[in-house]
Amino acid sequence: MQAMVCERAGHPLALRTLPRPEPGPGELLIAVRACGVCRTDLHLVDGELPAARIPVIPGHEIVGVIAAHGPGVDESVIGTRVGVPWLGYTCGRCGYCTSGRENLCADARFTGCQQDGGYAEYAIADACYVFPLPDGYDDMHAAPLLCAGLIGYRAYRMAGDARTLGLYGFGAAAHLVAQIALAQGRTVYAFTRSGDRDAQAFARNVGVHWAGGSDETPPAALDAALIFAPAGALIPAALAATARGGTVVCAGIHMSDVPAMPYRLLWGERSLRSVANLTRRDGVEFLDLAATIPLTVRVEPFPLARANEALARLRAGTIAGAAVLTQGL
């Protein structure tokens, strides 16, 4: 099979021909149809995820069809379309797993990080960690739901009943979260890089009530802010824009250092939280929601062999919505 492999952190992915993997007990062989390109993949390639297993095939927004299975899996699953997310395995026994917080399991393994992912023609997945996908989304448009959607949804849930929501970094995750919030009657403000008129126009096209630079003051104080851009400097900016009693949620797996800031920004019972990974419950809830709120998923397709170009465009901030790898070479 053809695969794009991260062989050395800090270097471009290499196109390699590898043996097709074989599923073990409880595992599925997925014939990959599409795989989203996530900022986490960029962090991995840039060497910012120290727990990553190198070499590894990145990719954790996988849409494909079950082509084979290992022992212990029912034969009837063959041919089923499924999605494979970031969370690939948990122990099921620790206090986190048994209390509904499997996203914090110390023995968790993650797709495209500790185990090979979807920048390939085939991928292996644990049968317990794949999701059926809503029928209303084709393969390319379903792929971003598997992380941009799921992590965005988990961050959105942490905002509670916030009526005025600020989204910092308007990309793959934010353009999906914005649609959910708008459908639920909330006021949504989008914050982009200063002067990024294209991103602001994209946000307005999605339907947000206001779009401006992250250095601008929104029309009203925020009840909650979700930070998707990996810039620690946005934390004090978001706190300054958030009303007393509000919440700022950091939704990325990696962020640059948080600068020193005055305590008054946090004072007033403001909360600062982070999102770590996802649970399978998040996946079920979000995909059910995506079936009832038809989301417009903005995608830009790239053939598998052009994964490095997709990552470079993501790094430069020139992709509106989500990049998705297809099986064309």
C-alpha positions in Angstrom: 0.0 0.0 0.0 1.0 3.6 -0.4 1.5 5.7 2.7 2.9 9.1 3.7 5.3 8.4 6.7 6.8 10.7 9.3 10.3 9.2 9.5 12.0 12.1 11.3 10.4 15.0 13.2 11.0 18.3 11.6 11.3 16.7 8.1 8.7 16.3 5.3 6.7 13.2 5.1 8.0 10.4 2.8 5.8 8.6 0.3 6.5 4.9 0.9 5.2 1.5 -0.4 4.5 -0.7 2.6 2.9 -4.1 3.2 -0.8 -4.0 3.8 -1.3 -4.4 7.5 -3.2 -7.4 8.9 -5.8 -6.9 11.7 -5.2 -8.7 15.0 -7.8 -9.8 17.6 -10.5 -7.3 18.0 -9.2 -5.2 15.1 -10.4 -3.9 11.8 -8.7 -3.3 8.5 -10.0 0.0 7.1 -9.7 0.8 3.4 -9.2 4.5 3.7 -11.3 6.7 1.5 -10.5 10.1 3.0 -8.4 11.4 5.9 -8.6 14.9 7.3 -5.5 17.0 7.9 -5.5 18.2 11.5 -3.3 20.8 13.2 -2.3 18.0 15.5 -0.7 16.3 12.5 1.3 19.4 12.0 2.5 19.4 15.6 3.5 15.8 15.2 5.5 16.5 12.0 7.1 19.5 13.6 8.3 17.5 16.6 6.0 19.2 19.2 4.4 16.0 20.4 7.1 14.2 22.5 4.9 11.1 23.1 4.7 10.4 19.3 6.1 7.1 18.0 8.4 7.8 15.1 8.3 6.5 12.4 4.5 6.7 12.2 1.8 7.2 9.6 -0.1 10.4 10.7 -3.8 11.0 10.3 -6.7 10.6 12.7 -9.7 11.9 10.8 -10.2 8.7 8.8 -13.2 7.7 6.8 -13.2 4.3 5.2 -14.8 0.9 4.7 -14.1 -2.2 6.8 -12.2 -4.5 4.4 -11.2 -7.2 6.9 -11.3 -8.1 10.6 -9.3 -10.1 13.1 -10.6 -12.8 15.5 -13.4 -11.7 17.8 -15.1 -9.4 15.4 -18.4 -10.3 13.7 -18.2 -11.0 10.0 -21.2 -8.8 9.3 -19.2 -5.6 9.7 -17.4 -6.1 6.3 -18.3 -3.3 3.9 -19.5 -0.9 6.7 -18.4 2.7 6.4 -16.9 4.0 9.6 -14.9 6.8 11.0 -11.7 6.4 13.0 -10.9 9.2 15.5 -7.8 10.4 17.5 -8.7 8.1 20.5 -7.5 4.6 19.4 -7.3 2.6 22.7 -7.8 3.0 26.5 -7.1 0.5 29.2 -10.8 0.4 30.4 -9.7 -0.3 34.0 -8.2 2.8 35.5 -10.1 5.4 37.5 -10.4 7.7 34.6 -11.8 5.0 32.3 -14.3 3.8 34.9 -15.5 7.3 35.7 -16.4 8.3 32.1 -13.0 10.2 31.6 -11.3 7.8 29.3 -9.8 10.7 27.5 -7.4 11.1 30.4 -6.3 7.4 30.6 -2.5 7.2 31.1 -2.3 4.1 28.8 -4.3 5.6 26.0 -3.0 5.3 22.5 -3.8 7.8 19.7 -4.4 7.2 16.0 -1.6 8.6 13.9 0.6 9.3 16.9 1.3 6.0 18.8 -0.3 3.9 16.2 -0.4 4.3 12.4 -3.1 6.5 11.0 -4.9 7.4 7.8 -2.3 9.0 5.5 -2.3 5.7 3.8 -4.5 3.4 1.7 -5.2 1.1 4.6 -5.3 1.5 8.4 -5.8 -0.7 11.4 -8.3 0.3 14.1 -9.6 -1.3 17.3 -13.2 -2.3 16.6 -14.3 -0.7 19.9 -13.0 2.8 18.9 -14.7 3.4 15.5 -17.9 5.3 14.8 -20.8 4.8 12.3 -21.1 8.0 10.3 -24.2 10.0 9.4 -25.5 9.3 5.9 -25.8 13.0 5.0 -22.0 13.5 4.6 -19.9 12.0 1.9 -16.5 10.7 2.7 -14.6 13.9 2.1 -17.0 16.0 4.1 -17.3 13.5 6.9 -13.6 13.3 7.6 -13.2 16.7 9.5 -16.1 15.6 11.8 -13.7 13.0 13.3 -11.5 15.6 15.1 -12.3 19.2 14.1 -15.9 18.3 14.9 -15.3 16.1 17.9 -12.7 18.2 19.7 -14.6 21.3 18.8 -17.8 19.8 20.3 -16.0 18.8 23.6 -14.7 22.4 23.9 -18.2 23.7 23.1 -19.7 21.6 25.9 -17.2 23.1 28.3 -18.7 26.5 27.5 -21.9 25.4 29.3 -24.9 27.6 28.6 -22.9 30.6 27.4 -25.1 32.8 25.3 -22.3 34.9 23.7 -19.4 32.8 22.4 -16.0 33.9 21.1 -14.0 31.6 18.7 -10.3 32.3 18.5 -8.8 30.9 15.3 -11.5 30.4 12.6 -10.5 27.2 10.9 -11.7 23.5 10.7 -13.1 23.2 14.2 -14.4 26.7 14.6 -16.4 26.8 11.4 -18.3 23.6 12.6 -18.8 24.8 16.2 -20.1 28.2 15.0 -22.8 26.4 13.0 -23.9 24.4 16.1 -24.0 27.5 18.3 -25.9 29.5 15.7 -28.4 26.7 15.3 -28.9 26.7 19.1 -29.6 30.5 19.1 -26.3 31.7 20.5 -24.4 34.8 19.6 -21.1 34.0 18.0 -18.0 36.2 17.5 -15.0 35.1 15.4 -11.5 36.2 16.1 -8.8 35.8 13.5 -5.2 36.8 12.9 -5.0 40.6 12.8 -5.8 41.8 9.3 -6.8 38.4 8.0 -9.7 39.6 5.9 -10.2 36.3 4.1 -10.7 34.4 7.4 -13.1 37.1 8.6 -15.1 37.0 5.4 -15.2 33.2 5.7 -16.6 33.5 9.3 -19.2 36.0 8.2 -20.2 33.7 5.4 -20.8 31.0 8.0 -23.1 33.4 9.7 -21.3 34.7 12.8 -22.6 38.0 14.3 -19.1 39.7 14.2 -15.6 38.9 12.9 -12.4 40.8 13.7 -8.8 40.4 14.7 -7.8 38.8 18.0 -6.5 42.2 19.1 -9.9 43.9 18.6 -12.7 44.4 21.2 -15.9 42.5 20.4 -19.3 44.2 20.4 -20.1 42.7 23.8 -18.3 40.8 26.6 -18.1 37.0 26.0 -19.7 34.5 28.3 -17.2 31.9 27.0 -14.2 31.8 24.6 -12.9 28.8 22.8 -9.3 29.0 21.6 -8.4 26.8 18.7 -5.3 28.6 17.5 -2.1 27.2 19.2 -1.0 30.6 20.4 -0.5 31.1 24.2 -0.7 34.9 23.8 -4.4 34.5 23.0 -5.2 33.4 26.6 -4.8 36.8 28.2 -6.6 38.4 25.2 -9.5 36.0 25.6 -9.7 36.5 29.3 -9.8 40.3 28.8 -12.7 39.9 26.4 -14.6 37.5 28.7 -17.2 38.7 31.3 -16.9 37.9 35.0 -17.9 34.3 35.7 -17.1 33.4 32.1 -14.9 30.5 30.8 -12.0 30.4 28.5 -11.3 26.9 27.0 -8.1 26.0 25.3 -8.9 23.3 22.7 -5.5 22.4 21.2 -3.1 19.5 22.1 -0.2 21.9 21.9 0.1 25.7 22.5 3.0 28.1 22.6 3.9 29.4 26.1 1.4 31.5 27.9 2.9 35.0 28.6 2.9 36.6 32.0 -0.4 38.4 32.7 -2.0 40.4 35.4 -4.1 38.5 37.9 -7.0 40.9 37.3 -7.7 39.1 34.0 -8.5 35.9 35.8 -10.1 37.5 38.8 -13.8 37.8 38.8 -14.4 34.0 38.9 -13.3 33.5 35.4 -12.3 30.0 34.6 -9.5 28.7 32.4 -9.7 25.2 31.1 -8.1 22.8 28.6 -9.5 20.1 26.5 -7.6 16.8 26.3 -8.5 14.3 23.6 -12.1 13.0 23.5 -14.3 10.2 24.8 -16.3 7.8 22.8 -19.4 9.4 24.3 -18.3 12.7 22.8 -18.2 11.0 19.4 -21.6 9.4 19.7 -23.2 12.7 20.9 -21.6 14.9 18.3 -22.2 12.6 15.3 -25.9 12.3 16.4 -26.0 16.1 16.5 -24.4 16.4 13.1 -27.2 14.1 11.7 -29.8 16.5 13.0 -28.1 19.9 12.3 -26.8 19.6 8.7 -23.4 21.1 8.9 -21.8 22.8 5.9 -18.2 21.4 6.0 -15.8 23.5 4.0 -13.0 21.2 2.6 -10.1 21.5 0.3 -9.0 18.2 -1.2 -5.4 17.1 -1.7 -4.2 13.8 -3.2 -2.4 11.6 -0.7 1.0 12.2 -2.2 0.5 16.0 -1.6 0.2 15.7 2.2 3.2 17.9 2.7 1.6 20.6 0.7 -1.6 20.4 2.7 0.5 20.6 6.0 2.4 23.6 4.7 -0.8 25.4 3.7 -2.2 24.6 7.2 0.9 26.0 8.8 0.6 29.2 6.7 -3.0 29.6 7.6 -4.2 29.6 4.0 -6.8 26.9 4.2 -10.4 28.0 4.7 -12.1 25.2 6.6 -10.3 21.8 6.5 -7.8 20.1 4.3 -8.7 16.5 3.4 -6.5 13.8 1.7 -8.0 11.6 -0.9 -6.7 8.4 -2.4 -5.5 10.0 -5.7 -1.7 10.0 -6.0 
